[in-house]
Amino acid sequence: MKKIIKKTESKKGLSLVEIICVIAIICILAGAILFNYIHIFRNAIDALGGI
Protein backbone atom coordinates (compact mmCIF):
# COMPACT_ATOMS: atom_id res chain seq x y z
CA MET A 1 0.00 0.00 0.00
CA LYS A 2 1.50 3.31 -1.08
CA LYS A 3 1.29 6.36 1.11
CA ILE A 4 -0.17 9.41 -0.57
CA ILE A 5 1.66 12.54 0.51
CA LYS A 6 -0.20 15.79 0.17
CA LYS A 7 1.76 18.77 -1.14
CA THR A 8 1.12 20.74 2.03
CA GLU A 9 2.58 17.99 4.21
CA SER A 10 5.70 17.34 2.15
CA LYS A 11 7.26 20.78 2.72
CA LYS A 12 9.08 21.05 6.03
CA GLY A 13 11.15 24.00 7.19
CA LEU A 14 12.22 27.09 5.29
CA SER A 15 14.01 27.36 1.99
CA LEU A 16 17.32 29.15 1.64
CA VAL A 17 15.73 32.11 -0.15
CA GLU A 18 13.22 32.60 2.67
CA ILE A 19 15.97 32.52 5.29
CA ILE A 20 18.05 35.06 3.34
CA CYS A 21 15.02 37.37 3.05
CA VAL A 22 14.38 37.19 6.79
CA ILE A 23 18.04 37.91 7.57
CA ALA A 24 18.03 40.86 5.14
CA ILE A 25 14.94 42.36 6.79
CA ILE A 26 16.48 41.94 10.25
CA CYS A 27 19.69 43.65 9.07
CA ILE A 28 17.77 46.59 7.61
CA LEU A 29 15.78 47.05 10.81
CA ALA A 30 18.91 46.75 12.97
CA GLY A 31 20.68 49.36 10.85
CA ALA A 32 17.79 51.79 11.15
CA ILE A 33 17.66 51.31 14.93
CA LEU A 34 21.42 51.77 15.22
CA PHE A 35 21.37 55.07 13.33
CA ASN A 36 18.50 56.33 15.49
CA TYR A 37 20.45 55.53 18.66
CA ILE A 38 23.54 57.29 17.32
CA HIS A 39 21.41 60.37 16.63
CA ILE A 40 19.89 60.23 20.13
CA PHE A 41 23.31 59.93 21.79
CA ARG A 42 24.71 62.85 19.77
CA ASN A 43 21.76 65.00 20.82
CA ALA A 44 22.30 63.98 24.45
CA ILE A 45 25.99 64.88 24.32
CA ASP A 46 25.17 68.24 22.75
CA ALA A 47 22.56 68.89 25.45
CA LEU A 48 25.13 68.17 28.17
CA GLY A 49 27.49 70.75 26.75
CA GLY A 50 29.53 68.67 24.35
CA ILE A 51 31.50 66.49 26.76
Secondary structure by P-SEA (a helix, b strand, c coil): cbbbbccccccccccaaaaaaaaaaaaaaaaaaaaaaaaaaaaaaaaaccc
